[in-house]
Structure formats: C-alpha cells, structure tokens
Amino acid sequence: MKRTPLLHAELSQVIAGMGHGDVLVIGDAGLPVPPGVRRIDLAVCQGVPTVSKVLETVLSELQVERTIIAAEALGAGGSMPPWFAENASHLPMAQTVLHEDFKQLSQRAVAIVRTGEFTPYANIALVSGVVF
C-alpha cells in the first residue's frame, strides 16, 4: 500500500505520467469535461470531496509550476477564494482568466478531476513543473 496521502490509483497514475507543462484540472461538480479529456470522477455527494481537500492531496505528489483560476472566483476586492487560500503556501500565485477561457484551457488537460464541490468557479488548472 502507498505511504503517500494520495491513494486513488487512477489519479496517482495520471500524475506519475505528467511531464513539464502538462495541465491537470481540479474542478467543482459542475465544470464541463470536454470530449476526449480524461475524467476522474471523485464526486460522492454535495461537498464530498471538496476542491480544497483534493488540491491539498494532489499537491503532495505533483510539482506545480503555475496555477490558473477563473477571475470570477475572486472575492470582493480580488481576494483569493478560500479553497485556494487554504493551500496557498504550497502554490504559486494564480494567473486569472475569464471562466470561458478557463473552459477552453481545460480542453488540453491530461485529465479533469471532478469533485463534489458546489462552490461556483471552484476550479483550478495546475501546470506541472520539474523537480530539478
């Protein structure tokens, strides 16, 4: 049995196969998955699992160079959403794009991870980096 926090075999396999610049999207329950993009569906029910918990776990195994979120996810005054802020110490600052542009970006993702999150625009694209 694995000793690292990520136990989901399919998600672990996707991360292990990612190269520099590849994109993994973690999304809320409503984010559309474009045809041809691998869907890893973790949603059990509303709120389970949360984007924050999935993000925290993915970050235990994935070297992230860049993050992208929808500008619509920002709170009043441009503050980062709670699900991002909870993991901010392990993430580079997010680039923001319009939600429609985010959906376009997701077309080139190696996979989209669907969570049970019901918070609007709780989606993040993780661009893999290198460890050296």
C-alpha positions in Angstrom: 0.0 0.0 0.0 1.2 3.5 -0.8 2.6 5.6 2.0 1.8 9.0 0.5 -1.5 10.7 1.0 -2.9 10.1 -2.5 -4.5 6.7 -2.6 -6.7 7.0 -5.7 -4.9 4.7 -8.2 -6.2 6.4 -11.4 -5.3 9.9 -10.2 -1.9 8.8 -9.0 -1.2 7.2 -12.4 -2.1 10.4 -14.2 0.2 12.5 -12.0 3.0 10.0 -12.4 2.7 10.3 -16.2 2.7 14.1 -16.4 5.6 16.0 -17.9 6.7 19.6 -17.7 3.9 21.9 -18.8 1.2 19.3 -18.7 -2.1 20.6 -17.2 -4.3 18.9 -14.6 -7.6 20.5 -13.7 -9.4 20.1 -10.4 -13.0 21.2 -10.7 -16.3 21.6 -9.0 -19.2 19.3 -9.6 -20.5 21.4 -12.5 -17.3 22.0 -14.6 -17.9 20.5 -18.0 -15.4 17.9 -19.2 -14.7 18.4 -22.9 -14.9 15.4 -25.2 -11.7 13.4 -25.3 -10.4 14.7 -22.0 -10.0 12.0 -19.3 -12.5 12.4 -16.4 -11.5 11.3 -13.0 -14.8 11.5 -11.0 -14.3 11.7 -7.3 -17.7 13.2 -6.5 -19.7 11.3 -3.9 -22.3 13.9 -2.9 -22.6 17.6 -2.4 -19.4 18.8 -0.7 -17.6 15.4 -0.8 -14.8 15.7 -1.5 -14.0 19.4 -1.5 -11.8 21.1 -4.1 -9.6 22.2 -1.2 -9.0 18.6 0.1 -8.4 17.2 -3.3 -6.0 20.0 -4.1 -4.1 19.5 -0.9 -3.7 15.8 -1.6 -2.7 16.3 -5.3 0.0 18.8 -4.1 1.6 16.1 -2.0 2.6 14.4 -5.3 2.6 17.0 -8.1 5.3 19.7 -8.7 3.3 22.7 -9.7 4.9 25.5 -11.7 1.9 27.6 -12.4 -1.8 27.8 -11.5 -4.8 29.2 -13.3 -8.2 30.1 -12.0 -11.2 31.9 -13.3 -11.3 35.6 -12.5 -14.9 35.1 -11.4 -13.7 33.0 -8.5 -12.1 36.0 -6.8 -13.9 37.5 -3.9 -14.7 41.1 -3.1 -11.5 43.2 -3.6 -9.9 40.5 -5.6 -9.1 38.2 -2.7 -8.3 34.5 -3.4 -11.2 32.1 -2.8 -11.0 30.1 0.5 -10.3 26.8 -1.3 -7.2 28.4 -2.9 -6.1 30.3 0.3 -6.2 27.1 2.3 -3.4 25.7 0.0 -1.7 29.0 -0.9 1.5 28.1 1.0 2.1 25.2 -1.4 1.0 27.0 -4.6 2.5 29.7 -6.9 0.2 32.7 -7.2 -2.6 32.1 -9.6 -3.0 33.6 -13.0 -6.6 34.6 -13.6 -8.5 34.2 -16.9 -12.2 34.6 -17.7 -14.2 31.4 -17.0 -14.9 30.9 -20.7 -11.2 31.0 -21.3 -10.6 28.5 -18.4 -13.0 26.1 -20.1 -11.0 26.4 -23.3 -7.8 25.7 -21.4 -9.4 22.6 -19.9 -9.6 21.1 -23.4 -5.8 20.5 -23.3 -5.8 19.0 -19.8 -4.4 15.5 -19.3 -7.4 15.0 -17.0 -10.1 16.8 -15.2 -10.8 15.7 -11.6 -14.4 16.2 -10.7 -15.1 16.8 -7.0 -18.3 17.2 -5.0 -17.7 20.9 -4.6 -20.8 23.1 -5.1 -19.0 26.5 -4.9 -19.3 28.4 -8.2 -16.0 28.7 -10.1 -14.1 26.4 -7.7 -11.8 25.2 -10.5 -8.0 25.3 -10.8 -5.6 24.3 -13.5 -2.3 23.0 -12.3 0.6 23.3 -14.7 3.3 20.8 -13.8 6.8 21.8 -13.2 10.1 20.0 -12.8 11.8 19.0 -9.5 15.3 19.9 -10.7 
